[in-house]
Amino acid sequence: MTTVLNVDAVNRSFGDRQVLKDVSFAVESGRLTGFVGANGAGKTTTMRIILGVLAADTGTVTWRGAPMTRAVRSRFGYMPEERGLYPKMAVADQVVYLGRLHGLSTADAKRNTAALLDRLELGERAGDPVEKLSLGNQQRAQIAAALVHDPELLVLDEPFSGLDPLAVDTVVAVLRERAAAGAAVLFSSHQLEVVERLCDDLAIIAEGTIRAAGSRTYLREQYALPRYSVEVGADAGWLRDEPGVTLVELDGPRAVIDLDPATDDQQVLRAALARGPVRAFGPVRPSLAEIFREVIQ
């Protein structure tokens, strides 16, 4: 994969309030990057700077190593958190219109719109005005509008807001398809379980500062605790008396333990083997939600 979007040392203030402080992270083609943080952390401001809606006070945003231009940004797709579609306009007409604004021919815009609305399970509502749709279906229409011109970069601000679990699954599948076709996807979400399931990479922002960024694998290794999962052939309660071991969870033969820094995991494994068969023994990697909670404290 190739790094296509670089946000480098971006700062932004509104009056005397600094909302972004040396924000830096990268987005790769063919990958989904989750951008997470609490309300007011700076996610939307960062996204608007990437798209040229706002200007950075200092720092740079580059695309494939070159400065951003209007022509480059025309190849991006953006879905704002606030719904921005015309409420009285029919769904399909609106998506076609936005596709035309991005340079598609009428025929291509109509073809892409029909395919997208069907894929997002909105085909039967194509002729309805947006205001007649449920909030969840309005969200799907907004996603179609961001995707209609086959963008090279997708920037989605809270794309799963208002969606039920089945609709989330549909949108997740569509975003994965776009990434598999080579698009870069940057999305923010408060739903950490969706981020956990969807993203390849993660950037965590708190109080305008990036606290952690990198691939899912890198972050799980970087923030891993000395925690292990153990399954033995009999009751594992003996682990509570093992030197250097703190028992976190116990369920018959299965246990989760923390090790003191001076305790060797192989020492514990040998102790377990001395008592009988060991069905499983290995490190417990933190979830992205656990990493998020740790780094924003």
C-alpha positions in Angstrom: 0.0 0.0 0.0 1.1 3.6 -0.6 0.8 6.6 1.7 -1.4 9.1 -0.2 -2.5 11.7 2.3 -0.1 13.3 4.8 -1.2 15.7 7.5 2.0 17.2 8.9 2.3 19.4 12.0 -1.1 21.1 11.4 -2.1 23.9 13.9 -5.4 25.8 14.0 -6.8 28.3 16.4 -10.2 30.0 16.6 -9.5 33.4 18.3 -7.4 32.7 21.3 -8.4 29.0 21.5 -6.0 26.5 19.9 -8.0 23.5 18.7 -5.3 21.7 16.8 -1.7 21.3 18.0 0.9 19.8 15.6 -1.5 17.2 14.3 0.3 14.7 12.1 -0.8 11.3 10.6 -1.0 9.5 7.3 -3.6 7.7 5.3 -2.8 4.9 2.8 -4.5 3.8 -0.3 -6.5 0.6 -0.1 -6.9 1.0 3.7 -9.5 2.2 6.1 -8.2 4.7 8.7 -10.3 5.4 11.8 -10.1 8.9 13.3 -11.4 8.8 16.8 -11.7 11.2 19.7 -14.2 12.7 22.1 -16.5 15.5 21.1 -14.5 18.7 20.6 -11.2 16.8 20.2 -10.5 18.3 16.7 -11.7 15.6 14.3 -14.1 17.7 12.2 -11.7 20.7 12.1 -8.9 18.4 10.8 -11.2 16.9 8.2 -12.3 20.4 7.0 -8.6 21.4 6.7 -7.9 18.3 4.6 -10.8 19.2 2.3 -9.8 22.9 2.1 -13.0 24.1 3.8 -10.7 25.6 6.5 -7.1 26.7 6.3 -4.4 25.6 8.7 -2.6 28.3 10.6 0.6 26.4 10.2 1.6 22.9 8.9 0.8 21.2 5.6 -1.6 18.7 4.0 -0.2 16.9 1.0 -1.6 14.4 -1.5 0.9 11.9 -3.0 3.7 14.2 -1.8 2.4 17.3 -3.6 0.5 20.3 -2.3 -3.3 20.2 -2.4 -5.0 21.9 -5.3 -8.7 22.3 -6.3 -8.3 19.7 -9.0 -6.9 17.2 -6.5 -9.7 17.8 -4.0 -12.3 17.3 -6.7 -11.3 13.7 -6.7 -12.2 13.4 -3.0 -15.5 12.4 -1.5 -16.8 14.0 1.7 -19.7 13.2 4.0 -20.2 15.9 6.7 -21.6 15.0 10.1 -24.4 17.4 9.4 -26.7 16.2 6.6 -26.3 18.5 3.7 -28.7 17.1 1.0 -31.6 19.1 -0.4 -34.6 17.9 1.6 -37.2 18.4 -1.2 -35.2 16.9 -4.0 -35.5 13.2 -5.0 -32.7 11.0 -3.8 -31.5 9.8 -7.2 -31.8 13.2 -8.8 -29.7 14.7 -6.1 -27.0 12.0 -6.2 -26.8 12.3 -10.1 -26.6 16.1 -9.8 -23.7 15.8 -7.3 -22.0 13.3 -9.6 -22.3 15.8 -12.5 -20.7 18.5 -10.3 -17.7 16.2 -9.9 -17.3 16.0 -13.7 -19.3 12.8 -14.5 -21.3 12.6 -17.7 -25.1 12.3 -17.2 -25.0 8.7 -18.3 -22.1 7.8 -15.9 -23.7 9.7 -13.0 -27.0 7.9 -13.5 -25.3 4.5 -13.8 -23.2 5.0 -10.7 -26.2 6.4 -8.8 -28.4 3.4 -9.6 -25.7 0.9 -8.6 -25.0 2.7 -5.4 -28.6 3.1 -4.3 -29.2 -0.6 -4.9 -26.0 -1.5 -3.0 -27.0 0.7 -0.1 -30.6 -0.8 -0.2 -32.2 2.5 -1.3 -33.2 1.6 -4.8 -36.9 1.5 -4.0 -36.6 5.0 -2.5 -34.7 6.6 -5.4 -37.7 8.7 -6.5 -38.6 9.9 -2.9 -37.6 13.3 -1.6 -34.9 13.2 1.0 -37.2 14.6 3.7 -39.5 11.6 3.4 -36.7 9.2 4.3 -35.9 8.0 7.8 -32.8 9.5 9.4 -30.9 6.2 8.7 -31.9 6.2 5.1 -30.9 9.9 4.8 -27.5 8.8 6.1 -27.3 6.2 3.4 -28.2 8.7 0.7 -25.5 11.0 2.1 -23.0 8.2 1.7 -24.1 7.6 -1.9 -23.5 11.3 -2.6 -20.0 11.0 -1.3 -19.2 7.9 -3.4 -21.0 8.6 -6.7 -17.9 9.9 -8.5 -15.6 7.0 -7.4 -13.3 9.2 -5.2 -9.7 8.4 -4.6 -10.1 9.6 -1.0 -13.2 9.3 1.1 -13.5 11.5 4.2 -16.5 10.5 6.2 -17.5 12.3 9.4 -19.6 10.0 11.6 -20.9 7.9 8.7 -22.6 5.3 11.0 -24.6 7.9 13.0 -28.3 7.0 13.0 -27.8 3.6 11.4 -29.2 0.4 12.8 -26.9 -2.7 13.1 -28.0 -4.1 9.7 -27.5 -0.8 8.0 -24.0 -0.5 9.6 -23.1 -3.9 8.1 -24.2 -2.7 4.7 -22.2 0.5 4.8 -19.1 -1.3 6.2 -19.3 -3.8 3.3 -19.5 -0.9 0.8 -16.5 0.9 2.4 -14.4 -2.3 2.4 -15.2 -2.7 -1.3 -14.0 0.8 -2.1 -10.8 0.2 -0.1 -10.2 -3.1 -1.9 -10.5 -1.2 -5.2 -7.7 1.1 -4.1 -9.5 4.1 -2.4 -8.2 5.6 0.8 -10.8 5.9 3.5 -10.7 8.2 6.5 -13.7 8.1 8.8 -14.5 9.3 12.3 -16.8 7.5 14.6 -17.9 7.4 18.2 -18.9 3.7 17.8 -15.6 2.1 18.9 -16.9 -1.4 18.2 -17.4 -0.4 14.5 -13.9 1.1 14.4 -12.5 -2.1 15.9 -14.2 -4.2 13.2 -13.6 -1.9 10.2 -10.3 0.0 10.4 -6.9 -1.1 9.3 -5.2 2.0 10.8 -6.1 4.3 13.6 -5.4 7.9 14.7 -6.5 8.9 18.2 -6.9 12.7 18.9 -7.5 14.3 22.3 -7.6 18.0 23.1 -6.3 18.8 19.6 -3.3 16.5 19.8 -2.6 13.1 18.2 -2.1 10.7 21.1 -1.5 7.6 19.0 -1.4 6.6 15.4 -0.5 3.6 13.3 -1.8 0.2 12.1 -4.0 -1.9 14.3 -1.2 -4.5 14.7 1.3 -1.8 15.7 -0.9 -0.2 18.3 -1.9 -3.5 19.9 1.7 -4.4 20.3 2.7 -0.9 21.4 0.0 -0.8 24.1 0.0 -4.5 25.1 -0.2 -5.2 28.8 1.7 -8.2 30.3 -1.6 -10.1 30.2 -2.0 -13.7 29.2 -4.9 -16.1 28.6 -4.4 -19.6 30.0 -6.5 -22.8 29.6 -5.5 -25.9 31.4 -6.9 -29.4 31.8 -8.4 -28.8 35.3 -9.3 -25.9 37.6 -6.9 -22.9 37.1 -7.4 -21.5 40.5 -3.8 -22.4 41.6 -2.6 -19.5 39.5 -3.6 -17.1 42.3 -0.8 -18.5 44.4 1.8 -18.4 41.7 4.6 -15.9 42.3 4.5 -12.8 40.1 1.0 -13.6 38.9 -2.2 -11.6 39.4 -5.4 -13.4 38.6 -7.7 -11.2 36.6 -10.4 -13.6 35.5 -11.1 -17.2 36.4 -13.7 -19.6 34.8 -12.8 -23.2 35.8 -9.9 -24.3 33.5 -9.7 -20.8 31.8 -8.0 -17.8 33.3 -6.7 -14.4 32.4 -3.6 -13.3 34.3 -1.3 -10.3 34.6 2.5 -10.8 35.1 4.8 -8.7 37.2 7.6 -7.1 35.1 10.2 -9.5 36.6 8.1 -12.6 35.9 8.9 -14.7 32.8 5.9 -16.0 30.9 7.8 -19.2 30.3 8.1 -19.7 34.0 4.3 -19.6 34.3 3.9 -22.0 31.4 6.3 -24.5 32.9 4.4 -24.3 36.2 1.2 -25.0 34.3 2.7 -27.9 32.3 4.0 -29.4 35.6 0.3 -29.7 36.7 -1.1 -31.3 33.6 -2.1 -30.5 30.0 -2.1 -26.9 28.8 -4.8 -26.3 26.2 -3.9 -22.7 25.4 -1.4 -20.1 26.6 -0.7 -16.8 25.0 -0.7 -13.0 25.3 -4.0 -11.0 25.3 -3.9 -8.1 22.9 -5.8 -5.0 23.9 -8.8 -4.0 21.9 -8.8 -0.6 20.1 -11.4 0.6 22.6 -9.0 -0.2 25.5 -6.1 1.6 23.7 -8.4 4.6 23.1 -9.3 4.8 26.8 -5.7 4.5 27.8 -4.2 7.1 25.6 -6.8 9.9 26.1 -6.5 9.8 29.9 
